[in-house]
Amino acid sequence: MPATAGSTISDRKRIYWAMSFSAAFVVLAWLPVSLHPDSTNIDPSWVLGINLANRIGLEFGTELVFTYGPLGWLPRPLALDAYTITGYMVYTAAIIAVLSFILLYALSARYPLWIAVAATYAVMAAASPSFLSELVIVIAFVLAVLTLQGVVNGAAARWMPVVLGVIGGAQMLVKFGTGLMTVGIALALAVFGSSSVRQALIRTAGAIGAAIGVFLGLWLVSGQSIGAVDDYVVRSLQLATEFVEMGVDSLERAWEYVAAAGLVAAIALALAWSGPVGKRSPATWGLLILLGTVTWQMFRTGFVRHDRSHVITFFWFIAVVALVIPWRARIRYLPLAIAGAALLLLGASLNVPAVQTLDPTSNMRAFFSDARLALSSDARTQALAQARVDARANYDASDAVLAALDDGPTHTDSYQTTFVWAYDLDWRPVPIFQSYSAYSEQLDQVNADHLARPDGPHNVLRASEKAIDGRFRPFETPRYTYEMMCRFSTEIVDGHWQVLERSPETRCGEPVSLGVVEARSGALVPVPAPSSPDALVVAKIDVERSLAYSLLRRLFKPPPTSIVLDDRSYRIVASHLSGPLLLSIPNWDRLPLRALAIDGANVEQLRVEGFGISTVHVEFFEIPLSR
């Protein structure tokens, strides 16, 4: 692309400067992550889980199911070995270098070089390792935009859908949802960037073929079996689509909705006033459709789970959008103002001055520290030894607990994966090992079936920790919890910890219906008492919802559903109302849910509340237990 108004350098020099500065930005705008498995919180727990799964050879889709795949350790590594850190550094460096190069090359055509460099650095320095995988979507989006506008042309434009298909196919093994979205961008480019139906069909086939070929090739290279592909795809899709059940909001962060709307409105008004460079061709309409679709998806990424680490993804993306759209010359400085506003809002969301994100010092230190861990086995050994000491100090497990866990494979209930690594236990998790993320009946059943298998975990480690997002822990995954109640017994309770061991056979008999109750939303429903003190009472609930609820759930996120047990209200995943919800439990010491205070007492009445609920149908069952 030749230099345009505002640019003072030739195309060849732009390529040279873009390559030079993008190489420098790899160090100056490095995206550091914690490589030390010493934290006992939720996120470090699943990070360790996907790294351990890679290390011990678990099969994704059947033995482990998560939003990240068999190459998920690339953006979320731990210092367990040299190739893990090296892979992370290559992956991260490639993303930073490619995105920096694209931005510098595009911006230097419209602005003086110093503005292009400053704007690119500001954007890259403000990026966060928490959305490293989402940067792949941004790269695909930017390349598609530049191709549709003719900045990328010739053979490069013809092959771009295939290139993006390759990237998307590989990324589906890193984080499935981001890979799928990248493939979607490749297909959109194949359709809107073609001059004929025949050309569109050829490019679409090329993009799909490239994505499938790379996906299957890397799937086999990463040690996965071809028979597990369908389970991986189906269950990853379920996780991606049902993630809306993790939706949260905070009144303190309501201003971010207003800020997001303002940024989108500014870009929309600028488009309406001036529009991107180019005549109203199919490619331009394709650009607008692609812009709207990807912006909406990134808005959902940032605001479904509306917290600090997610919302900054959207503000950062808007800054990139403002810079990469090839605006007409008369408003070319307006995008810089919009991008600057987006980065200021990002800083406000993080509650740090925006200028602090521009300081390269910590990034440079992190880069050389990571490189040292990759190159030095002594440094890794020392780091892991200290991390294990710190983790054990945090857990402070007694000898009795450790002895109880030493007689077979162990699954950690909820998010205590770090415990397994800290004490070098034999880890055999249920597939959705972060059980709170089994958002659907099908995923819940996968975990329940795994517990029921004879070769499933021998022990289950539980901790007295509350469920996330105000849920009731036994209702987080009701089928899995019911199976644990039937097939496991308490071996030891010691302070914060409970160890369950597998029973020789299930203690649960056949369910007997106690009747069906129909009530309005919010109406109290009495829970019947069991006919025997040695029986469970469970409920299966079906609700009638409005069309408005279904639309909100599909397009953005549903308002939360609540279940009130006696006088306490809890949030519940809507699909988990189908139960079986444990409401009354015999007073036996060895029953899993009787030993920890967090599991609650027997329930006398309940009610279900939520947006769009008109009628609630509750069927109660009694299940006899054998000692």
C-alpha positions in Angstrom: 0.0 0.0 0.0 1.5 3.4 -1.0 2.0 6.1 1.6 -1.1 8.4 2.0 -1.8 11.8 3.5 -0.1 12.1 6.8 2.6 9.5 6.0 6.1 10.6 5.0 7.8 7.3 4.4 7.7 4.8 1.5 6.0 1.4 1.7 9.4 -0.4 2.0 10.5 1.8 4.9 7.1 1.2 6.6 7.7 -2.5 6.5 11.2 -2.0 7.9 10.1 0.2 10.7 7.1 -2.0 11.5 9.3 -5.1 11.8 11.9 -3.2 13.9 9.4 -1.8 16.4 7.3 -4.9 16.6 10.4 -6.9 17.6 11.1 -4.3 20.4 7.5 -4.4 21.6 7.8 -8.1 22.3 10.0 -7.1 25.2 8.6 -3.7 26.1 4.9 -4.8 25.9 5.4 -8.4 27.2 2.3 -10.0 28.7 3.5 -11.6 32.0 1.7 -14.4 33.7 2.4 -16.1 37.0 4.4 -19.2 36.3 4.5 -20.4 39.9 1.8 -22.9 41.1 1.6 -21.6 44.6 -1.9 -20.0 44.7 -4.9 -21.7 46.1 -7.5 -19.5 44.4 -10.0 -20.4 41.6 -8.1 -19.2 38.5 -4.7 -20.6 39.5 -6.4 -23.9 40.3 -7.7 -24.4 36.7 -4.5 -23.1 35.2 -2.6 -25.8 37.1 -5.3 -28.3 36.1 -4.8 -27.9 32.3 -1.0 -28.0 32.8 -1.2 -31.2 34.9 -3.6 -32.7 32.3 -1.0 -32.1 29.6 1.8 -33.5 31.8 0.1 -36.7 32.8 -1.6 -37.3 29.4 -5.3 -36.9 30.2 -7.6 -37.0 27.1 -9.5 -33.8 26.4 -13.2 -34.2 25.7 -13.5 -37.5 27.7 -11.2 -37.2 30.7 -11.0 -33.4 30.9 -13.4 -30.8 29.7 -12.7 -27.1 30.0 -12.8 -23.9 27.9 -9.1 -24.5 27.2 -8.0 -27.5 25.2 -4.9 -29.7 24.9 -2.7 -26.7 24.0 -4.3 -24.4 26.6 -1.1 -24.3 28.5 0.4 -22.1 25.8 -1.3 -18.9 27.1 -1.7 -20.3 30.6 1.7 -22.0 31.5 3.4 -23.0 34.7 7.1 -23.6 35.2 6.7 -27.4 35.3 9.2 -27.9 32.5 11.3 -26.1 29.9 9.0 -26.8 26.8 6.0 -25.4 28.6 7.6 -22.1 29.3 9.3 -22.0 25.9 6.0 -22.7 24.1 4.3 -19.9 26.1 7.1 -17.5 25.2 7.0 -18.3 21.5 3.1 -18.1 21.5 3.0 -14.8 23.3 5.9 -13.3 21.3 4.3 -14.3 18.0 1.0 -12.7 19.0 2.6 -9.4 20.2 4.9 -9.2 17.2 2.2 -10.0 14.6 -0.4 -7.6 16.0 2.2 -4.8 16.5 3.4 -5.2 13.0 -0.1 -5.1 11.5 -1.0 -2.0 13.5 2.3 -0.2 12.8 2.1 -0.9 9.1 -1.5 0.2 8.8 -1.2 3.3 11.0 2.1 4.5 9.4 0.2 4.9 6.1 -2.1 7.5 7.6 0.0 9.2 10.3 3.6 10.3 10.8 5.8 7.4 12.0 6.0 8.8 15.6 2.2 8.8 16.0 1.9 5.3 14.6 4.6 4.0 17.0 3.1 5.8 20.0 -0.4 4.6 19.3 0.7 1.0 18.7 2.8 1.0 21.8 -0.1 2.4 23.9 -2.5 -0.3 22.7 0.0 -3.1 23.1 1.2 -2.0 26.5 -2.5 -1.8 27.7 -3.2 -5.4 26.7 -3.6 -7.9 29.5 -2.4 -11.5 29.8 -5.9 -12.3 31.1 -7.2 -12.1 27.5 -4.1 -13.3 25.6 -6.1 -15.9 23.7 -8.6 -13.3 22.6 -5.8 -11.4 20.9 -5.9 -14.1 18.3 -9.4 -13.0 17.4 -8.3 -9.4 17.2 -5.4 -10.4 14.8 -7.9 -12.2 12.6 -10.4 -9.3 12.7 -7.7 -6.7 11.8 -6.4 -8.8 9.0 -9.9 -9.3 7.6 -10.7 -5.6 7.9 -7.5 -4.6 6.1 -8.1 -7.2 3.4 -11.7 -6.1 2.8 -10.5 -2.5 2.4 -7.7 -3.4 0.0 -4.8 -2.7 2.3 -3.9 -6.4 2.0 -4.2 -7.2 -1.7 -3.0 -9.6 -4.5 -2.0 -13.1 -3.6 -2.0 -12.3 0.1 -5.7 -11.3 -0.1 -6.6 -14.4 -2.0 -5.0 -16.7 0.6 -6.0 -14.7 3.7 -9.2 -16.9 4.4 -6.9 -20.0 4.3 -4.4 -18.3 6.6 -7.1 -17.4 9.1 -8.5 -20.9 8.8 -5.1 -22.3 9.8 -4.9 -19.9 12.8 -8.4 -20.7 13.9 -7.9 -24.5 13.6 -4.8 -24.3 15.8 -6.5 -21.9 18.2 -9.4 -24.4 18.8 -6.9 -26.6 20.6 -5.8 -23.6 22.8 -9.1 -22.1 23.7 -12.0 -23.6 21.7 -14.3 -20.5 21.6 -11.6 -18.1 20.4 -10.6 -20.6 17.6 -14.2 -21.1 16.5 -14.7 -17.3 16.3 -11.4 -16.9 14.3 -12.7 -19.5 11.8 -16.0 -17.6 11.6 -14.0 -14.5 10.6 -12.2 -16.5 8.0 -15.5 -17.6 6.5 -16.9 -14.1 6.5 -13.8 -12.8 4.7 -14.1 -15.7 2.1 -17.7 -14.6 1.4 -17.5 -10.8 1.5 -14.1 -10.6 0.0 -14.9 -12.5 -3.2 -16.0 -11.1 -6.5 -18.1 -14.0 -7.5 -20.1 -16.9 -6.0 -17.7 -19.4 -7.4 -14.7 -17.6 -5.9 -16.5 -17.4 -2.5 -17.2 -21.1 -2.5 -13.6 -22.0 -3.3 -12.3 -19.7 -0.6 -14.8 -20.9 1.9 -13.9 -24.5 1.2 -10.2 -23.6 1.5 -10.8 -21.9 4.9 -12.8 -24.8 6.2 -10.4 -27.4 4.9 -7.4 -25.6 6.4 -9.1 -25.3 9.8 -10.1 -28.9 10.0 -6.7 -30.2 8.7 -4.7 -28.1 11.2 -7.1 -28.9 14.0 -6.9 -32.7 13.4 -3.1 -32.6 12.8 -2.3 -30.8 16.0 -4.9 -32.9 17.9 -2.9 -36.0 17.1 0.4 -34.4 17.7 -0.7 -33.3 21.1 -1.3 -36.9 22.1 -5.1 -37.0 21.8 -7.0 -39.9 20.3 -9.1 -39.4 17.1 -12.1 -41.0 18.9 -12.3 -38.2 21.4 -12.7 -35.4 18.8 -16.5 -35.4 18.8 -16.7 -35.3 22.6 -14.2 -32.5 22.7 -16.1 -30.4 20.1 -19.6 -31.1 21.5 -18.6 -30.5 25.1 -16.5 -27.4 24.3 -19.5 -26.0 22.4 -21.7 -26.6 25.4 -19.3 -24.8 27.7 -19.0 -21.9 25.3 -22.8 -21.5 24.8 -23.7 -22.1 28.4 -21.1 -19.7 29.8 -24.0 -17.1 30.0 -24.9 -18.9 33.3 -21.8 -17.4 34.8 -23.2 -13.9 34.2 -22.7 -11.4 37.0 -23.2 -7.7 37.4 -22.2 -5.1 40.0 -23.9 -1.8 40.7 -20.5 -0.3 41.3 -19.5 -1.1 37.8 -22.7 0.0 36.1 -20.9 3.0 34.7 -19.0 0.7 32.4 -22.1 -0.1 30.4 -22.6 3.7 29.8 -18.9 4.0 28.8 -19.2 1.1 26.4 -22.3 2.5 24.8 -20.6 5.9 24.4 -17.6 4.4 22.6 -19.7 2.3 20.3 -21.9 5.4 19.6 -18.8 7.4 18.8 -17.6 4.9 16.2 -21.1 4.5 14.8 -21.5 8.3 14.4 -18.1 8.6 12.8 -19.0 5.8 10.3 -22.3 7.5 9.5 -20.7 10.9 9.1 -17.7 9.8 7.0 -17.6 6.1 6.7 -14.5 3.9 5.9 -12.5 4.4 2.8 -14.0 2.8 -0.3 -17.2 2.8 -2.3 -20.3 1.0 -1.0 -19.2 -2.4 -2.4 -20.0 -5.9 -1.0 -16.6 -5.8 0.7 -17.5 -2.6 2.5 -20.8 -4.0 3.6 -19.0 -7.1 4.7 -16.6 -5.0 6.7 -19.6 -3.3 8.5 -21.3 -6.6 9.2 -18.0 -8.1 10.5 -17.4 -5.1 12.6 -20.9 -5.3 14.2 -20.7 -9.0 14.8 -17.3 -9.1 16.3 -17.9 -6.0 18.4 -21.0 -7.7 19.8 -19.2 -10.9 20.6 -16.4 -8.9 22.3 -19.0 -7.0 24.3 -20.4 -10.3 25.5 -16.9 -11.5 26.4 -16.4 -8.3 28.5 -19.9 -8.0 30.1 -21.4 -11.4 30.5 -19.2 -12.0 33.5 -19.0 -8.3 34.3 -15.8 -8.0 36.4 -12.5 -6.3 36.1 -10.6 -9.0 34.2 -13.3 -9.4 31.6 -14.5 -5.9 30.9 -11.1 -4.5 30.0 -11.2 -6.9 27.0 -13.9 -4.9 25.4 -12.4 -1.5 26.0 -9.1 -2.7 24.6 -10.8 -4.1 21.5 -12.6 -0.8 20.9 -9.2 1.0 21.0 -8.0 -1.4 18.2 -11.2 -1.0 16.2 -10.8 2.8 16.2 -7.3 2.5 14.9 -7.6 -0.1 12.2 -10.7 1.1 10.3 -9.3 3.0 7.3 -11.2 6.3 7.9 -11.3 9.1 5.4 -8.5 11.6 5.7 -10.8 14.4 6.9 -11.4 12.7 10.3 -8.2 10.6 10.6 -7.4 12.1 14.0 -10.8 11.4 15.5 -10.0 7.6 15.8 -6.9 8.5 17.9 -9.2 10.4 20.3 -11.6 7.4 20.5 -8.8 4.9 21.0 -7.3 7.2 23.7 -10.7 7.4 25.5 -11.1 3.6 25.4 -7.6 3.1 27.0 -8.4 5.7 29.7 -11.6 3.8 30.5 -9.6 0.6 30.6 -7.3 2.2 33.2 -10.3 3.3 35.2 -11.8 -0.2 35.1 -8.5 -1.5 36.5 -8.4 1.4 39.0 -5.0 2.4 37.9 -3.8 5.6 36.1 -3.7 5.0 32.4 -0.1 6.2 32.3 0.9 3.3 34.5 0.0 0.8 31.8 2.6 2.5 29.6 5.5 1.8 31.9 7.6 -0.9 30.2 9.8 -1.6 33.3 7.8 -4.5 34.8 7.2 -6.0 31.4 10.9 -6.1 30.6 11.7 -7.6 34.0 9.0 -10.3 33.5 10.3 -11.1 30.0 13.9 -11.8 31.2 12.6 -13.6 34.2 10.5 -15.9 32.1 13.4 -16.5 29.7 15.6 -17.4 32.6 13.1 -20.0 33.8 12.9 -21.4 30.2 16.7 -21.7 29.9 17.8 -22.7 33.4 16.7 -26.0 35.0 18.2 -24.9 38.3 16.0 -21.8 38.3 12.9 -23.9 37.5 13.8 -26.5 40.2 14.2 -23.7 42.8 11.0 -21.9 41.7 8.9 -25.1 41.9 10.4 -26.1 45.3 9.5 -22.7 46.7 6.1 -22.8 45.2 5.4 -26.2 46.7 6.5 -24.9 50.1 4.3 -21.9 49.8 1.3 -23.9 48.7 1.7 -26.4 51.6 1.9 -23.5 54.0 -1.4 -22.2 52.7 -3.2 -25.5 52.9 -1.6 -26.8 56.1 -3.1 -30.2 55.7 -2.7 -32.7 58.6 -0.9 -36.0 58.4 -4.3 -37.7 58.9 -5.8 -36.1 55.8 -2.7 -36.9 53.7 -2.8 -40.5 54.9 -6.5 -40.8 53.9 -5.6 -39.6 50.4 -2.7 -42.0 50.0 -4.7 -45.1 49.1 -5.8 -44.3 45.6 -6.5 -41.8 42.8 -8.0 -38.5 44.1 -10.5 -36.0 42.7 -10.6 -32.5 44.3 -14.2 -31.3 44.6 -14.6 -27.6 43.5 -11.2 -25.8 43.0 -8.4 -27.3 45.0 -6.3 -28.7 42.2 -3.2 -27.0 43.6 -3.5 -29.3 46.6 -2.9 -32.4 44.4 0.3 -30.9 43.0 1.5 -29.5 46.3 1.3 -32.9 48.0 2.2 -35.0 44.9 -1.1 -37.0 44.9 -2.4 -39.3 42.2 -4.9 -37.0 40.4 -7.9 -38.5 38.7 -10.5 -35.7 38.2 -14.0 -35.9 36.9 -14.0 -34.4 33.4 -15.4 -30.9 34.3 -12.8 -30.7 37.0 -13.9 -27.2 38.0 -17.3 -28.5 38.9 -18.9 -25.1 39.1 -18.5 -24.8 35.3 -20.8 -27.8 34.5 -23.4 -25.3 33.4 -25.8 -27.7 31.7 -27.6 -31.0 32.5 -25.4 -32.8 30.0 -22.2 -31.6 31.5 -23.4 -32.3 35.0 -24.3 -35.9 33.9 -20.8 -36.3 32.4 -19.3 -35.7 35.9 -21.9 -38.0 37.6 -21.2 -40.8 35.2 -17.5 -40.5 35.8 -18.0 -40.8 39.6 -20.1 -43.9 39.0 -17.5 -45.7 37.0 -15.5 -48.4 38.8 -12.3 -46.9 37.5 -13.3 -43.4 38.7 -11.6 -41.6 41.6 -11.1 -43.6 44.8 -11.1 -40.5 47.0 -12.7 -37.1 46.8 -11.2 -34.2 48.7 -13.6 -31.5 49.8 -13.0 -28.2 51.6 -15.3 -26.0 53.6 -15.6 -23.3 51.1 -18.6 -21.5 49.8 -19.9 -21.8 46.3 -19.2 -19.0 43.8 -21.6 -16.2 42.9 -24.0 -16.9 45.9 -24.9 -20.4 44.8 -25.8 -23.3 47.2 -23.0 -25.7 46.9 -25.1 -29.0 46.7 -27.1 -27.5 43.9 -24.1 -26.3 41.8 -24.0 -29.7 40.0 -27.0 -31.7 41.4 -26.5 -34.9 39.4 -22.8 -35.1 40.3 -23.6 -34.3 44.0 -26.3 -36.9 44.1 -23.9 -39.6 42.7 -21.3 -38.6 45.3 -23.9 -39.0 48.0 -24.8 -42.4 46.8 -21.3 -43.8 46.1 -19.0 -42.2 48.6 -18.6 -42.1 52.4 -16.8 -39.8 54.7 -13.4 -41.2 55.8 -12.2 -38.3 57.8 -13.1 -34.7 58.6 -10.2 -32.6 59.9 -10.8 -28.9 60.3 -11.1 -27.3 56.8 -10.9 -30.7 55.0 -13.1 -33.7 54.3 -11.9 -36.9 52.6 -14.5 -39.2 51.0 -13.7 -42.8 49.9 -15.6 -44.9 47.4 -18.1 -47.3 48.8 -18.2 -50.9 47.3 -21.7 -50.2 45.9 -24.3 -47.5 45.7 -26.4 -46.9 48.8 -29.3 -45.3 46.9 -32.4 -47.3 46.1 -35.1 -46.6 43.4 -36.8 -43.2 43.7 -40.5 -43.1 44.7 -42.6 -40.1 43.7 -44.1 -38.1 46.6 -46.2 -36.0 44.3 -46.2 -32.9 42.1 -46.9 -29.4 43.1 -47.7 -26.5 40.7 -47.2 -23.0 41.9 -46.7 -19.4 40.7 -43.3 -17.9 40.6 -42.2 -16.9 44.1 -44.9 -19.0 45.8 -43.8 -21.1 48.8 -43.8 -24.9 48.2 -43.7 -27.1 51.3 -41.2 -30.0 51.2 -42.7 -33.3 52.2 -41.0 -35.3 55.0 -39.6 -38.7 54.2 -41.6 -41.7 55.3 -38.4 -43.2 56.8 -35.5 -41.6 58.6 -33.2 -43.6 56.3 -34.3 -41.9 53.1 -33.4 -38.9 51.0 -35.9 -36.4 49.6 -35.1 -34.8 46.3 -36.9 -32.4 44.0 -37.0 -32.0 40.2 -38.2 -28.6 39.1 -39.5 -27.5 35.8 -40.4 -23.8 35.1 -42.3 -22.1 32.3 -40.4 -19.1 31.0 -41.4 -16.1 28.8 -40.0 -15.5 25.3 -38.2 -12.4 26.6 -36.1 -14.6 28.9 -35.1 -16.9 26.0 -34.1 -14.0 23.8 -32.0 -12.4 26.6 -30.3 -15.7 27.2 -29.5 -16.2 23.6 -28.4 -12.7 22.7 -26.6 -11.6 25.9 -27.1 -13.1 29.3 -30.2 -14.1 31.3 -31.2 -12.4 34.6 -30.2 -14.8 37.5 -32.6 -17.4 38.7 -32.9 -17.9 42.5 -34.1 -20.7 44.7 -35.1 -19.8 48.3 -34.6 -22.6 50.8 -36.5 -21.7 54.0 -35.3 -18.1 54.6 -32.1 -18.2 52.5 -31.9 -17.2 48.9 -29.3 -18.7 46.5 -28.6 -18.3 42.9 -29.0 -21.4 40.8 -28.0 -22.3 37.2 -31.4 -22.5 35.4 -30.8 -25.9 33.9 -29.9 -27.4 37.3 -33.5 -26.9 38.5 -34.1 -30.2 36.9 -32.2 -31.7 39.8 -32.2 -34.0 41.6 -31.9 -31.3 44.3 -31.1 -32.8 47.7 -33.5 -31.4 50.3 -33.6 -33.8 53.1 -30.7 -36.1 54.2 -30.5 -38.7 57.0 -28.5 -37.8 60.0 -25.7 -40.3 59.3 -22.1 -39.2 60.2 -20.6 -40.8 57.1 -22.8 -39.2 54.5 -20.8 -36.8 52.4 -23.1 -33.8 52.8 -23.5 -34.2 56.5 -19.9 -33.5 57.6 -19.3 -30.0 56.3 -21.2 -27.0 57.7 -21.4 -25.4 54.3 -23.7 -28.1 53.0 -26.7 -26.9 55.0 -29.5 -28.7 56.9 -32.8 -30.2 55.7 -35.2 -27.9 53.9 -38.8 -27.5 55.0 -40.0 -25.2 52.2 -38.7 -23.7 49.0 -39.7 -21.2 46.3 -38.2 -20.4 42.9 -37.9 -16.8 41.6 -36.6 -15.3 38.4 -37.3 -13.1 35.4 -39.9 -14.5 33.0 -41.0 -17.4 35.2 -44.8 -17.8 35.2 -45.4 -21.3 36.6 -43.2 -23.7 38.7 -43.7 -27.5 38.7 -42.0 -29.3 41.5 -41.9 -33.1 41.7 -40.6 -34.6 45.0 -39.1 -38.1 45.3 -38.1 -40.3 48.2 -35.0 -42.4 47.8 -34.3 -45.1 50.4 -30.7 -45.5 51.5 -28.9 -48.6 52.7 -26.3 -48.5 55.4 
